């Protein structure tokens, strides 16, 4: 280390390196927790609970079917207003 360089920049680099390593460790553990697999040997009951197949808590369940379609009848005045709007948009104005 150079004599003219303060210890603070080196300490900052070290702190950032440790924070980046912790962040990467966390990023690699999140997908591993969600992946279904059998419990590794040697971890006992805690390993079986930790690696069990379960949905992600932060994500909503996906729909198994399409949403219900709604149909609303328009009045003649609403149809006319929509036609005017469609013509204006088609003309660019």
DSSP file (Angstrom, degrees, kcal/mol; ACC not computed):
  #  RESIDUE AA STRUCTURE BP1 BP2  ACC     N-H-->O    O-->H-N    N-H-->O    O-->H-N    TCO  KAPPA ALPHA  PHI   PSI    X-CA   Y-CA   Z-CA
    1    1 A X              0   0    0      0, 0.0     2,-0.0     0, 0.0     0, 0.0   0.000 360.0 360.0 360.0 137.7    0.0    0.0    0.0
    2    2 A X        -     0   0    0      1,-0.1     3,-0.5     4,-0.1     0, 0.0  -0.289 360.0-132.6 -68.3 153.0    1.3    3.4   -0.9
    3    3 A X  S    S+     0   0    0      1,-0.2    -1,-0.1    -2,-0.0     0, 0.0   0.791 104.1  55.5 -76.1 -28.1    2.3    5.8    1.9
    4    4 A X  S    S+     0   0    0      2,-0.1     2,-0.5     0, 0.0    -1,-0.2   0.499  90.5  87.7 -86.5  -1.9    0.4    8.8    0.3
    5    5 A X  S    S-     0   0    0     -3,-0.5     0, 0.0     1,-0.0     0, 0.0  -0.845  77.8-126.9-100.3 131.1   -2.9    6.9    0.2
    6    6 A X     >  -     0   0    0     -2,-0.5     4,-0.7     1,-0.1     3,-0.2  -0.241  15.2-121.6 -70.1 161.6   -5.2    7.1    3.3
    7    7 A X  H  > S+     0   0    0      1,-0.2     4,-2.4     2,-0.2     5,-0.2   0.728 101.4  75.7 -75.1 -23.1   -6.5    4.0    4.9
    8    8 A X  H  > S+     0   0    0      1,-0.2     4,-2.5     2,-0.2    -1,-0.2   0.900  92.4  48.7 -61.9 -44.5  -10.1    5.2    4.4
    9    9 A X  H  > S+     0   0    0     -3,-0.2     4,-2.2     1,-0.2    -1,-0.2   0.913 113.2  48.6 -61.9 -38.3  -10.4    4.4    0.7
   10   10 A X  H  X S+     0   0    0     -4,-0.7     4,-2.2     2,-0.2    -2,-0.2   0.890 111.2  49.8 -67.1 -37.8   -9.0    0.9    1.3
   11   11 A X  H  X S+     0   0    0     -4,-2.4     4,-2.6     2,-0.2    -2,-0.2   0.899 109.9  51.6 -66.2 -39.1  -11.4    0.4    4.2
   12   12 A X  H  X S+     0   0    0     -4,-2.5     4,-2.5     2,-0.2    -2,-0.2   0.903 109.2  49.6 -63.0 -41.3  -14.2    1.5    1.9
   13   13 A X  H  X S+     0   0    0     -4,-2.2     4,-2.3     2,-0.2    -1,-0.2   0.908 111.4  49.5 -63.6 -41.5  -13.2   -1.0   -0.8
   14   14 A X  H  X S+     0   0    0     -4,-2.2     4,-2.3     2,-0.2    -2,-0.2   0.915 111.2  48.7 -64.6 -42.9  -13.0   -3.8    1.8
   15   15 A X  H  X S+     0   0    0     -4,-2.6     4,-2.5     1,-0.2    -2,-0.2   0.916 112.4  48.6 -64.0 -42.9  -16.5   -2.9    3.1
   16   16 A X  H  X S+     0   0    0     -4,-2.5     4,-2.5     2,-0.2    -1,-0.2   0.880 110.3  51.7 -64.7 -37.3  -17.9   -2.8   -0.4
   17   17 A X  H  X S+     0   0    0     -4,-2.3     4,-2.2     2,-0.2    -2,-0.2   0.915 111.4  46.6 -65.5 -42.0  -16.3   -6.2   -1.3
   18   18 A X  H  X S+     0   0    0     -4,-2.3     4,-2.3     2,-0.2    -2,-0.2   0.909 113.1  49.6 -65.9 -41.4  -17.8   -7.8    1.8
   19   19 A X  H  X S+     0   0    0     -4,-2.5     4,-2.4     2,-0.2    -2,-0.2   0.903 111.1  49.4 -64.3 -40.7  -21.2   -6.3    1.0
   20   20 A X  H  X S+     0   0    0     -4,-2.5     4,-2.5     2,-0.2    -1,-0.2   0.900 110.8  50.0 -65.3 -40.0  -21.1   -7.5   -2.6
   21   21 A X  H  X S+     0   0    0     -4,-2.2     4,-2.2     2,-0.2    -2,-0.2   0.910 111.9  47.8 -64.6 -41.5  -20.1  -11.0   -1.4
   22   22 A X  H  X S+     0   0    0     -4,-2.3     4,-2.3     2,-0.2    -2,-0.2   0.898 111.9  50.4 -65.5 -40.0  -23.0  -11.1    1.1
   23   23 A X  H  X S+     0   0    0     -4,-2.4     4,-2.4     2,-0.2    -2,-0.2   0.924 111.2  47.6 -64.0 -44.9  -25.4   -9.8   -1.6
   24   24 A X  H  X S+     0   0    0     -4,-2.5     4,-2.0     2,-0.2    -1,-0.2   0.879 110.1  53.1 -64.8 -37.4  -24.3  -12.5   -4.1
   25   25 A X  H  X S+     0   0    0     -4,-2.2     4,-1.5     1,-0.2    -1,-0.2   0.929 110.5  47.4 -62.4 -44.3  -24.6  -15.2   -1.4
   26   26 A X  H  X S+     0   0    0     -4,-2.3     4,-1.7     1,-0.2    -2,-0.2   0.896 110.0  53.1 -62.9 -40.6  -28.2  -14.0   -0.7
   27   27 A X  H  X S+     0   0    0     -4,-2.4     4,-0.9     1,-0.2    -1,-0.2   0.861 110.4  47.0 -64.7 -35.3  -29.0  -14.0   -4.4
   28   28 A X  H  X S+     0   0    0     -4,-2.0     4,-0.8     1,-0.2    -1,-0.2   0.784 110.8  52.3 -78.0 -25.2  -27.8  -17.6   -4.9
   29   29 A X  H  X S+     0   0    0     -4,-1.5     4,-1.9    -5,-0.2    -2,-0.2   0.821  97.7  65.3 -79.8 -30.6  -29.7  -18.9   -1.8
   30   30 A X  H  X S+     0   0    0     -4,-1.7     4,-1.2     1,-0.2     3,-0.2   0.947 105.8  40.8 -61.2 -51.8  -33.1  -17.5   -2.8
   31   31 A X  H  X S+     0   0    0     -4,-0.9     4,-1.1     1,-0.2    -1,-0.2   0.857 112.3  57.3 -66.1 -31.0  -33.6  -19.6   -5.9
   32   32 A X  H  < S+     0   0    0     -4,-0.8     3,-0.3     1,-0.2    -1,-0.2   0.866 103.4  53.2 -66.5 -35.0  -32.1  -22.7   -4.1
   33   33 A X  H  < S+     0   0    0     -4,-1.9    -1,-0.2    -3,-0.2    -2,-0.2   0.863 109.9  47.8 -66.3 -35.0  -34.7  -22.4   -1.4
   34   34 A X  H  < S+     0   0    0     -4,-1.2     2,-0.4    -5,-0.2    20,-0.3   0.675  89.0  99.1 -81.3 -17.2  -37.6  -22.4   -3.9
   35   35 A X  S  < S-     0   0    0     -4,-1.1     2,-0.3    -3,-0.3    -4,-0.0  -0.577  75.0-129.9 -75.7 123.3  -36.2  -25.4   -5.9
   36   36 A X        +     0   0    0     -2,-0.4     2,-0.3    17,-0.1    16,-0.1  -0.573  48.9 132.6 -74.9 131.9  -38.0  -28.6   -4.9
   37   37 A X        -     0   0    0     14,-1.2     2,-0.1    -2,-0.3     3,-0.1  -0.964  56.9 -79.6-164.3 169.9  -35.6  -31.5   -4.1
   38   38 A X        -     0   0    0     -2,-0.3     2,-0.2     1,-0.1    14,-0.0  -0.373  57.9 -88.8 -76.9 159.8  -35.1  -34.1   -1.4
   39   39 A X        -     0   0    0      1,-0.1     9,-0.1    -2,-0.1    -1,-0.1  -0.466  44.7-116.1 -70.0 134.7  -33.4  -33.3    1.8
   40   40 A X    >   -     0   0    0     -2,-0.2     3,-1.2     7,-0.2     4,-0.3  -0.399  35.3-101.6 -68.8 148.9  -29.7  -33.6    1.8
   41   41 A X  T 3  S+     0   0    0      1,-0.2    -1,-0.1     2,-0.1     0, 0.0  -0.440 103.5  30.9 -71.6 143.4  -28.2  -36.2    4.1
   42   42 A X  T 3  S+     0   0    0     -2,-0.1    -1,-0.2    -3,-0.1    -2,-0.1   0.284  96.1  87.4  96.0 -11.1  -26.7  -35.0    7.3
   43   43 A X  S X> S-     0   0    0     -3,-1.2     4,-0.8     1,-0.2     3,-0.6   0.649  71.4-165.7 -96.2 -15.8  -29.0  -32.0    7.7
   44   44 A X  H 3>  -     0   0    0     -4,-0.3     4,-1.6     1,-0.2    -1,-0.2  -0.308  56.5 -19.6  70.3-149.5  -31.7  -33.8    9.6
   45   45 A X  H 3> S+     0   0    0      1,-0.2     4,-2.2     2,-0.2    -1,-0.2   0.855 135.3  57.4 -66.1 -36.9  -35.2  -32.4   10.1
   46   46 A X  H <> S+     0   0    0     -3,-0.6     4,-2.5     1,-0.2    -1,-0.2   0.905 106.7  49.1 -62.1 -41.6  -34.1  -28.8    9.5
   47   47 A X  H  X S+     0   0    0     -4,-0.8     4,-1.9     1,-0.2    -1,-0.2   0.874 109.7  51.8 -65.4 -37.4  -32.7  -29.7    6.0
   48   48 A X  H  < S+     0   0    0     -4,-1.6     4,-0.3     2,-0.2    -1,-0.2   0.894 113.1  44.4 -66.9 -39.3  -36.0  -31.5    5.1
   49   49 A X  H >< S+     0   0    0     -4,-2.2     3,-0.9     1,-0.2    -2,-0.2   0.912 113.7  50.5 -69.9 -42.0  -38.1  -28.5    6.1
   50   50 A X  H 3< S+     0   0    0     -4,-2.5    -2,-0.2     1,-0.2    -1,-0.2   0.827 115.9  39.9 -68.3 -32.6  -35.8  -26.1    4.4
   51   51 A X  T 3< S+     0   0    0     -4,-1.9   -14,-1.2    -5,-0.2    -1,-0.2   0.294  85.2 128.9-102.3  10.7  -35.7  -27.9    1.0
   52   52 A X    <   -     0   0    0     -3,-0.9     2,-0.7    -4,-0.3   -14,-0.1  -0.267  69.4-102.0 -65.2 152.9  -39.3  -29.0    0.9
   53   53 A X        +     0   0    0    -17,-0.1     2,-0.3   -16,-0.1    -1,-0.1  -0.663  63.0 141.1 -79.2 114.4  -41.3  -28.2   -2.3
   54   54 A X        -     0   0    0     -2,-0.7     3,-0.1   -20,-0.3   -18,-0.0  -0.985  52.1 -96.5-149.6 154.1  -43.5  -25.2   -1.6
   55   55 A X        -     0   0    0     -2,-0.3     2,-0.2     1,-0.1     6,-0.1  -0.299  50.1 -90.6 -70.7 158.1  -44.6  -22.2   -3.6
   56   56 A X    >   -     0   0    0      1,-0.1     3,-0.8     4,-0.1    -1,-0.1  -0.497  30.0-143.2 -68.3 133.8  -42.7  -18.9   -3.3
   57   57 A X  T 3  S+     0   0    0      1,-0.2    -1,-0.1    -2,-0.2    -2,-0.1   0.814  95.2  53.9 -70.7 -30.2  -44.3  -16.8   -0.6
   58   58 A X  T 3  S+     0   0    0      2,-0.1     2,-0.4    -3,-0.0    -1,-0.2   0.538  97.7  74.1 -85.0  -5.7  -43.8  -13.5   -2.4
   59   59 A X  S <  S-     0   0    0     -3,-0.8     3,-0.1     3,-0.0     2,-0.1  -0.892  79.7-124.0-111.6 137.5  -45.5  -14.5   -5.7
   60   60 A X        -     0   0    0     -2,-0.4     2,-0.1     1,-0.1    -4,-0.1  -0.366  39.0 -92.7 -72.2 157.6  -49.3  -14.9   -6.2
   61   61 A X        -     0   0    0      1,-0.1     2,-0.2    -2,-0.1    -1,-0.1  -0.415  42.6-115.1 -67.7 143.5  -50.7  -18.2   -7.4
   62   62 A X        -     0   0    0     -2,-0.1     2,-0.2     1,-0.1    -1,-0.1  -0.520  30.2-107.8 -79.0 149.0  -51.1  -18.4  -11.2
   63   63 A X        -     0   0    0     -2,-0.2    -1,-0.1     1,-0.1     4,-0.1  -0.531  17.7-156.4 -74.7 141.4  -54.6  -18.8  -12.6
   64   64 A X  S    S+     0   0    0     -2,-0.2     2,-0.3     2,-0.1    -1,-0.1   0.604  77.8  30.4 -91.2 -14.7  -55.4  -22.2  -14.0
   65   65 A X  S    S-     0   0    0      1,-0.0     2,-0.1     3,-0.0     3,-0.1  -0.870  95.5 -84.6-136.7 169.9  -58.1  -20.8  -16.3
   66   66 A X        -     0   0    0     -2,-0.3     3,-0.1     1,-0.1    -2,-0.1  -0.393  54.5 -95.9 -72.4 153.0  -58.9  -17.6  -18.2
   67   67 A X        -     0   0    0      1,-0.1     2,-0.2    -2,-0.1    -1,-0.1  -0.291  50.0 -86.9 -66.6 157.3  -60.6  -14.8  -16.4
   68   68 A X        -     0   0    0      1,-0.1     2,-0.3    -3,-0.1    -1,-0.1  -0.449  44.2-128.9 -65.9 130.1  -64.4  -14.4  -16.6
   69   69 A X        -     0   0    0     -2,-0.2     2,-0.4    -3,-0.1    -1,-0.1  -0.648  19.9-152.8 -83.9 136.3  -65.3  -12.4  -19.7
   70   70 A X        -     0   0    0     -2,-0.3     2,-0.4     2,-0.0    -1,-0.0  -0.849   6.4-163.9-109.6 146.4  -67.7   -9.5  -19.1
   71   71 A X        -     0   0    0     -2,-0.4     2,-0.5     2,-0.0    -2,-0.0  -0.995   4.9-174.2-131.7 126.9  -70.1   -8.1  -21.7
   72   72 A X        -     0   0    0     -2,-0.4     2,-0.3     0, 0.0    -2,-0.0  -0.983  21.5-132.6-124.2 128.9  -71.8   -4.7  -21.4
   73   73 A X        -     0   0    0     -2,-0.5     2,-0.3     1,-0.0    -2,-0.0  -0.637  22.8-139.0 -79.0 133.0  -74.4   -3.5  -23.8
   74   74 A X        -     0   0    0     -2,-0.3     2,-0.1     1,-0.1    -1,-0.0  -0.685  12.3-123.4 -92.7 146.0  -73.8    0.1  -25.0
   75   75 A X     >  -     0   0    0     -2,-0.3     4,-2.4     1,-0.1     5,-0.2  -0.412  31.7-105.3 -76.7 162.7  -76.6    2.6  -25.4
   76   76 A X  H  > S+     0   0    0      1,-0.2     4,-2.2     2,-0.2     5,-0.2   0.869 122.8  53.2 -57.7 -36.4  -77.1    4.3  -28.8
   77   77 A X  H  > S+     0   0    0      2,-0.2     4,-2.3     1,-0.2    -1,-0.2   0.898 109.3  48.1 -66.5 -39.3  -75.5    7.5  -27.4
   78   78 A X  H  > S+     0   0    0      2,-0.2     4,-2.4     1,-0.2    -2,-0.2   0.893 110.6  51.4 -67.9 -39.0  -72.5    5.6  -26.2
   79   79 A X  H  X S+     0   0    0     -4,-2.4     4,-2.2     2,-0.2    -2,-0.2   0.913 111.1  48.3 -62.5 -41.8  -72.1    3.8  -29.5
   80   80 A X  H  X S+     0   0    0     -4,-2.2     4,-2.2     2,-0.2    -2,-0.2   0.912 111.6  49.4 -65.2 -42.1  -72.2    7.2  -31.3
   81   81 A X  H  X S+     0   0    0     -4,-2.3     4,-2.3     1,-0.2    -1,-0.2   0.893 111.4  49.5 -64.1 -39.0  -69.7    8.7  -29.0
   82   82 A X  H  X S+     0   0    0     -4,-2.4     4,-2.7     2,-0.2    -1,-0.2   0.886 109.0  52.3 -67.1 -38.2  -67.4    5.8  -29.5
   83   83 A X  H  X S+     0   0    0     -4,-2.2     4,-2.3     2,-0.2    -2,-0.2   0.908 109.8  49.0 -63.7 -41.4  -67.7    6.1  -33.3
   84   84 A X  H  X S+     0   0    0     -4,-2.2     4,-2.4     2,-0.2    -2,-0.2   0.928 112.4  48.3 -62.7 -44.5  -66.8    9.8  -33.1
   85   85 A X  H  X S+     0   0    0     -4,-2.3     4,-2.3     1,-0.2    -2,-0.2   0.911 111.0  50.1 -62.4 -43.1  -63.8    8.9  -30.9
   86   86 A X  H  X S+     0   0    0     -4,-2.7     4,-2.2     1,-0.2    -1,-0.2   0.892 110.8  49.8 -64.1 -39.4  -62.7    6.1  -33.3
   87   87 A X  H  X S+     0   0    0     -4,-2.3     4,-2.1     2,-0.2     6,-0.2   0.911 110.6  50.0 -65.2 -42.0  -63.0    8.5  -36.3
   88   88 A X  H  X>S+     0   0    0     -4,-2.4     5,-2.1     1,-0.2     4,-0.7   0.912 113.0  46.0 -62.8 -42.4  -60.9   11.2  -34.6
   89   89 A X  H  <5S+     0   0    0     -4,-2.3     3,-0.4     4,-0.2    -1,-0.2   0.877 112.1  51.0 -69.0 -36.4  -58.2    8.7  -33.7
   90   90 A X  H  <5S+     0   0    0     -4,-2.2    -1,-0.2     1,-0.2    -2,-0.2   0.849 110.2  49.8 -68.9 -33.7  -58.2    7.2  -37.2
   91   91 A X  H  <5S-     0   0    0     -4,-2.1    -1,-0.2    -5,-0.2    -2,-0.2   0.601 113.8-118.6 -80.1 -11.0  -57.8   10.7  -38.7
   92   92 A X  T  <5       0   0    0     -4,-0.7    -3,-0.2    -3,-0.4    -4,-0.1   0.650 360.0 360.0  85.1  15.1  -54.9   11.5  -36.4
   93   93 A X      <       0   0    0     -5,-2.1    -4,-0.2    -6,-0.2    -5,-0.1   0.392 360.0 360.0-125.9 360.0  -56.7   14.4  -34.7
